[in-house]
């Protein structure tokens, strides 16, 4: 009888509420988010639209971007959330479970402080996800969020595979509800969740846990998300994440106008939308793009692509994947010519890479294709493709981070590893980790508190500066020293100079490689290219006055160990070869500016 009553409630006319994911609109489009002054400017217009019960204000990347600006992220969060708090619109943030607000694991005491700080700053809801859907990584997120005074919303990383069934996800839901979470988010990060499946999952959650709120977040890349929104709404979802022009659709999120009208036509109650306010939000968002943010927005982000359905990768990865392919294209064709084989077009390579992703993904245990695991799967597929075309076996090149995922150091993989991967790990003498990932990272707040004392820095209101320092030490130091602000100014001036006037929505022109990579690849067909992981200044040795430490042709290098460095706008990044061997060619010299994905050396 209870289930029948729930069904009747679900299919009666009820209200669907909307959340504007203003942070993710920007993060899914480009490198930066608006400054605090820009955010404060647009907040009144968002409120005046009248149709939002929630706004995503901060979280993943937001704090780091403010540090890169040379600005205080704590000030940004407080001032940005304040107008919404004042009128009763809930604010929510995104955090990555074990990784919190960064891309690598965070000690438990730093994680705990995060929720206290963000609650005090005006963030009401913590949306917590684990890229592997390992409930162990989410337990502390739930407990600490509740203890810190926040609403705990656990996000399920949604993907489409034979093992990602309704039963699989309900097993995670059972655990996080046991831990005390208040809400569930269906985080359809690649937009490949099939609508009917998402409807069944929502229905299962609402029937078993009618008190749990359900929110749906789906990107529009492959085109499923509007249908998915209708299905989850009919199945009982409470909130839908939406965007506004000029950063809606494409590979970002559906626009509130369309989704609101679709819900209204289906009989749901929806709040009125003030179109004058919508146009003001639209105008201001475009103004921010024109002022400077557009220099780092890839125009291809405005395009949807059905190609994403097969490989299942998030839409935002299309740009980096194409950059990788372009970087390898010449080297691959050089190797094929040396073997007397037909050269490949870029389109042919892209199809082959998509197919290789589909091959690799299940064999690596079906990790949900969300950051950073989508990058690991893509990188492994790319290196497999490179090796196959050179006549070498698959799995010859697996980077250190991917091995950490395989070995269970980041959490439990959803599926079984292929036997050949297990055997490869044993052959390399690698051990599988079965413990709780958090246990490998001891508390550090006391250490950071002492470091701040030695620097003469205040820990801040509610210890918010201590939190920021412990979460993003390198970027925080650059912010405090003023280096970050100066670096950003130079980066902006360089972007303006390359783009020219008037301001256009584009990325700076990529400099061409300094050497003929194809000729080098022809000379060393068995060599593995080493790519620049980021854009910046190449440093073969950090001490510019000591050339003796710089690697030269013939230098032995080890997989996973730094062979050079790149000075970026936020600090130093290591360049690590994927294989053991010796350097047979160097393609960029000390001090050269290199583009992300550019081949800087060959190792054999």
SEZA-229117 format. One line per field, with one value per residue (C-alpha): residue number from 0; x, y, z. Coordinates in steps of 0.02 Angstrom, whole numbers. Each point is the difference from the previous one (the first is absolute). Example, Ala and Ser with C-alpha at 12.3 -4.5 7.8 and 13.67 -1.06 7.14 Angstrom:
BEGIN
i (0,1)
xx (615,69)
yy (-225,172)
zz (390,-33)
REM end
This chain:
BEGIN
i (0,1,2,3,4,5,6,7,8,9,10,11,12,13,14,15,16,17,18,19,20,21,22,23,24,25,26,27,28,29,30,31,32,33,34,35,36,37,38,39,40,41,42,43,44,45,46,47,48,49,50,51,52,53,54,55,56,57,58,59,60,61,62,63,64,65,66,67,68,69,70,71,72,73,74,75,76,77,78,79,80,81,82,83,84,85,86,87,88,89,90,91,92,93,94,95,96,97,98,99,100,101,102,103,104,105,106,107,108,109,110,111,112,113,114,115,116,117,118,119,120,121,122,123,124,125,126,127,128,129,130,131,132,133,134,135,136,137,138,139,140,141,142,143,144,145,146,147,148,149,150,151,152,153,154,155,156,157,158,159,160,161,162,163,164,165,166,167,168,169,170,171,172,173,174,175,176,177,178,179,180,181,182,183,184,185,186,187,188,189,190,191,192,193,194,195,196,197,198,199,200,201,202,203,204,205,206,207,208,209,210,211,212,213,214,215,216,217,218,219,220,221,222,223,224,225,226,227,228,229,230,231,232,233,234,235,236,237,238,239,240,241,242,243,244,245,246,247,248,249,250,251,252,253,254,255,256,257,258,259,260,261,262,263,264,265,266,267,268,269,270,271,272,273,274,275,276,277,278,279,280,281,282,283,284,285,286,287,288,289,290,291,292,293,294,295,296,297,298,299,300,301,302,303,304,305,306,307,308,309,310,311,312,313,314,315,316,317,318,319,320,321,322,323,324,325,326,327,328,329,330,331,332,333,334,335,336,337,338,339,340,341,342,343,344,345,346,347,348,349,350,351,352,353,354,355,356,357,358,359,360,361,362,363,364,365,366,367,368,369,370,371,372,373,374,375,376,377,378,379,380,381,382,383,384,385,386,387,388,389,390,391,392,393,394,395,396,397,398,399,400,401,402,403,404,405,406,407,408,409,410,411,412,413,414,415,416,417,418,419,420,421,422,423,424,425,426,427,428,429,430,431,432,433,434,435,436,437,438,439,440,441,442,443,444,445,446,447,448,449,450,451,452,453,454,455,456,457,458,459,460,461,462,463,464,465,466,467,468,469,470,471,472,473,474,475,476,477,478,479,480,481,482,483,484,485,486,487,488,489,490,491,492,493,494,495,496,497,498,499,500,501,502,503,504,505,506,507,508,509,510,511,512,513,514,515,516,517,518,519,520,521,522,523,524,525,526,527,528,529,530,531,532,533,534,535,536,537,538,539,540,541,542,543,544,545,546,547,548,549,550,551,552,553,554,555,556,557,558,559,560,561,562,563,564,565,566,567,568,569,570,571,572,573,574,575,576,577,578,579,580,581,582,583,584,585,586,587,588,589,590,591,592,593,594,595,596,597,598,599,600,601,602,603)
xx (0,141,81,-167,-20,176,-38,-157,95,135,-120,-108,41,146,137,166,135,152,180,110,172,89,169,-5,-59,168,107,-73,35,173,145,-66,-158,-54,83,-90,-44,-80,-94,-69,-55,-101,-74,-147,-55,6,-109,-120,-27,-110,8,147,-8,186,160,164,123,167,99,112,121,-85,122,151,-52,-14,175,61,-76,102,-161,-64,-122,-74,-51,-73,-108,-66,-45,-72,-113,-61,-136,-76,3,-90,-150,-9,75,106,182,95,179,84,134,91,-9,175,72,-111,37,153,53,97,-44,-27,32,-157,27,14,-159,-92,52,-64,-182,11,79,-118,-154,60,35,-180,0,-153,20,151,-13,128,53,130,58,1,-166,92,-114,150,65,-170,-30,103,-75,-173,50,107,-128,-137,116,51,-180,-25,-127,87,-38,90,26,-1,123,-115,63,-64,72,-57,49,-71,-175,-140,49,181,-47,-129,137,94,-159,-35,172,0,-177,63,139,-132,-5,-151,-5,58,62,7,162,-10,168,15,-187,-1,-122,-145,-164,-101,139,11,-189,6,143,-92,-159,97,77,-165,-96,128,46,-146,79,157,5,62,88,52,157,28,113,-69,149,-77,-179,-89,-20,-168,-83,88,-68,-177,20,75,-133,-138,84,3,156,-11,133,75,166,-10,102,-31,63,132,71,-144,-14,154,102,-62,-179,-178,-75,-129,-124,-19,1,-125,-120,20,-42,-148,-70,12,-110,130,-10,144,42,-23,153,34,63,69,109,49,59,99,87,33,69,113,64,46,78,113,49,40,97,127,-72,-33,184,-2,-164,14,-130,-27,-81,-156,-18,-88,69,-79,176,2,-135,115,157,-94,129,-55,-25,131,131,-28,114,144,-20,11,152,81,-39,70,157,23,-63,166,96,-127,5,189,1,-126,106,153,-99,-59,-180,-136,-7,-155,-106,-43,-182,57,109,-145,-114,139,27,-186,0,154,-85,-146,124,103,-140,-75,173,48,-150,-129,52,-135,66,14,154,133,-46,-61,175,81,-107,28,189,14,-102,108,162,-73,-46,174,83,-115,36,186,-17,16,-121,-141,30,185,-22,-105,38,22,-170,-92,95,-55,-180,26,80,-144,94,-139,-145,-82,-31,-182,45,128,169,40,116,137,3,11,141,91,-8,70,139,49,0,-143,-114,-188,-66,-160,-5,-100,82,-15,111,151,-7,33,-64,97,-89,123,143,-84,-48,183,56,-122,66,178,-53,-92,-165,-168,-106,-150,-182,-63,174,-44,177,72,-119,47,186,-17,-110,102,171,94,-134,-29,185,-2,-155,77,163,-87,78,-170,-74,151,1,-185,25,138,-105,-145,109,74,-174,-57,153,-22,-188,8,-141,-146,-17,-57,-51,151,156,171,85,106,182,64,129,181,62,-63,-80,-46,181,56,-139,55,178,-56,-159,5,19,-140,-42,2,-133,-12,-141,-41,37,148,188,104,141,115,84,-71,169,29,182,43,-12,80,-166,-92,-36,80,-22,50,-58,-87,-175,-126,-187,-94,153,25,113,-37,-119,-123,-24,-187,-108,-30,166,113,-59,108,22,11,33,-120,138,174,135,120,-33,33,-60,-41,-125,-4,142,16,-117,-111,-187,-91,-183,-96,20,154,133,158,106,6,49,50)
yy (0,119,-25,36,160,54,-35,106,144,-9,12,139,178,53,129,-25,116,66,31,114,-79,164,-67,-156,100,87,-148,-108,137,65,23,135,52,182,109,43,174,-79,-128,135,95,-145,-65,125,-44,-188,34,107,-142,-73,-181,-66,-84,-39,68,-94,130,-81,-160,-95,118,158,28,-42,119,143,-40,2,173,50,27,-69,-145,13,179,-55,-138,112,145,-109,-106,147,68,-173,-36,165,-47,-185,-76,-150,-5,-158,-51,-150,-100,-159,-110,-63,138,139,157,-62,-144,-102,-73,114,-44,-28,149,118,-74,23,183,31,-25,110,139,-12,-2,156,83,-25,-163,-103,-165,-109,-105,-139,-127,-136,-29,-188,-1,-74,32,-10,162,80,-49,141,123,-39,-1,156,98,-36,37,164,56,-34,-102,-157,-42,-153,-5,-165,7,-61,-95,-132,-175,-179,11,173,-64,67,-133,58,181,-47,-92,166,94,-124,32,191,9,-110,129,136,93,111,0,-94,79,-96,72,-39,82,-61,9,-181,-66,-76,88,-157,-65,165,-2,-175,48,155,-101,-131,134,89,-159,-67,169,121,128,15,146,-44,125,-34,73,-43,73,22,-63,-155,67,-115,120,85,-170,-57,152,-43,-181,39,133,-123,-126,119,111,163,112,21,86,124,138,163,71,29,-148,-123,-151,-58,-103,95,-12,22,175,39,73,-163,-115,109,1,-188,-30,119,-85,-168,62,45,158,119,174,148,59,187,15,175,-68,-149,118,98,-159,-45,174,1,-176,53,159,-105,-104,156,80,-141,-172,-38,-11,-171,-68,-127,41,-187,-8,74,-153,-160,-164,-171,-72,11,-134,-143,42,71,136,167,133,113,-131,13,153,-78,-164,86,97,-164,-78,149,-10,-185,8,38,-125,-138,30,5,-171,-67,62,-84,-163,24,21,122,166,44,157,88,-59,-180,15,74,-147,-121,89,-6,-186,-25,92,-120,-145,64,59,-169,-78,135,-43,123,155,135,118,153,101,-64,-178,51,71,-163,-104,121,7,-189,-17,130,-87,-169,72,74,-165,-104,110,-18,-189,-14,-85,82,52,35,173,34,155,7,78,-131,-136,76,-12,-179,-51,68,144,123,-114,-160,-17,-39,-147,-139,33,-100,-149,75,158,-103,-105,157,73,-162,-2,175,-49,119,-31,27,110,-56,119,159,131,136,-98,30,189,53,162,158,152,19,4,136,99,1,50,147,52,-2,106,122,-35,7,-158,109,11,-175,-65,28,55,-154,-107,83,-18,-184,-36,96,34,43,114,82,44,78,99,63,51,93,-113,-69,170,52,-166,16,177,-60,-148,116,123,-143,-65,172,24,-167,18,182,125,-4,-134,-165,-164,-104,-73,77,-59,-154,19,-126,-128,54,-159,-111,-133,-110,-14,-44,-130,-75,-15,-83,-98,-101,151,62,187,101,136,160,-31,186,164,99,26,-157,-21,-146,46,114,78,102,32,-184,-77,-160,-59,15,-165,-23,-127,-167,42,-146,40,-96,-15,107,100,183,26,187,133,128,168,36,146,-88,-82,-141,-160,-154,-80,-189,-129,-146,-128,-41,34,130,167,-16,173,166,109,158,91,76,149,-36,32,-163,-39,-134,-164,59,-135,58,-159,-181,-144,-174)
zz (0,41,-172,-87,100,-49,-185,11,79,-133,-145,72,-57,106,-8,-88,66,-93,46,-103,-12,-28,58,-108,-152,2,53,-139,-126,37,117,117,92,23,131,161,-66,-154,104,115,-155,-71,164,10,-178,40,152,-103,-124,137,-57,100,169,-6,-76,-13,61,38,28,-120,-92,69,143,-107,-138,123,63,-181,-18,152,97,165,-32,174,-32,-168,76,140,-114,-140,112,107,-118,-23,187,28,-109,48,-158,50,-56,-38,-33,-83,88,-52,155,39,-111,73,-103,-92,-113,128,170,151,184,104,117,-149,-74,164,13,-178,47,153,-102,-148,112,91,-167,-56,-99,48,-93,-32,-157,28,-131,-18,-177,35,95,149,148,118,-76,30,180,75,-125,68,182,-8,-103,128,146,-82,-18,-186,-98,-63,-182,-69,-188,-94,-146,-138,-151,-120,10,32,183,38,33,109,128,-2,34,131,94,13,46,141,73,-9,70,142,26,15,-166,-34,-189,-155,-160,-163,-69,-186,-36,-179,-37,-57,130,-96,43,41,112,95,23,73,117,60,29,100,111,33,36,123,77,-26,118,-110,-122,-176,-113,-180,-80,-183,-134,-175,-101,-83,11,123,146,-42,-18,159,92,-51,54,171,32,-39,115,148,-13,97,-79,-174,-37,-143,-83,-94,-164,-63,98,-18,-117,-96,120,152,69,-66,5,134,-125,-98,152,94,-148,-23,184,-7,-155,89,142,131,102,-37,62,-115,-96,-16,-180,25,140,-107,-137,129,62,-181,-37,152,-34,-177,71,112,-151,-99,143,9,42,-183,-37,84,-69,-139,-134,-27,172,-80,-111,47,-65,-18,-11,189,15,-47,98,149,35,71,-133,77,-43,-187,-11,97,-93,-169,60,50,-168,-95,105,-43,-180,-82,105,-37,-187,2,84,-125,-147,75,4,-179,56,-52,95,99,-2,164,-16,-22,154,100,-43,47,166,40,-37,109,144,-17,4,147,115,51,17,126,108,-70,100,-24,-133,110,50,26,-53,-172,-32,57,-118,-145,29,7,-160,-86,47,-51,-169,-21,44,-111,-150,34,3,189,121,97,181,-35,73,157,102,189,39,-102,92,166,-60,-59,165,104,82,-45,39,-55,-187,-46,-111,-13,-78,-156,35,-109,108,160,-74,-59,176,73,-130,53,183,42,148,6,141,87,148,22,-114,133,120,-111,30,182,75,-44,73,145,-125,-103,155,53,-175,1,170,-67,-149,112,-87,88,-9,-40,51,43,-48,-183,-48,85,-101,-164,35,45,-152,-130,75,-159,-72,169,17,-173,47,162,-85,-141,-131,-50,-40,-103,-91,-42,-65,-115,-56,-39,-96,-101,-40,-56,-108,-87,-24,-55,11,15,134,-73,81,-36,74,-30,-159,35,-47,-126,55,-18,-85,-141,109,-149,-56,176,12,-166,64,163,-45,162,114,113,-7,160,2,99,127,9,-86,66,-1,-20,125,-31,164,135,40,-157,49,10,-172,62,71,-166,-89,-170,-139,75,177,86,65,104,-25,125,52,-49,-149,-16,64,-66,84,-12,53,167,37,-56,-85,-25,-171,18,-136,-12,-30,62,-127,-64,-84,-187,-52,84,-92,108,88,173,21,-151,17,-36,-30,92,-96,-95,-22,89,-12,-54,114,-59)
REM end
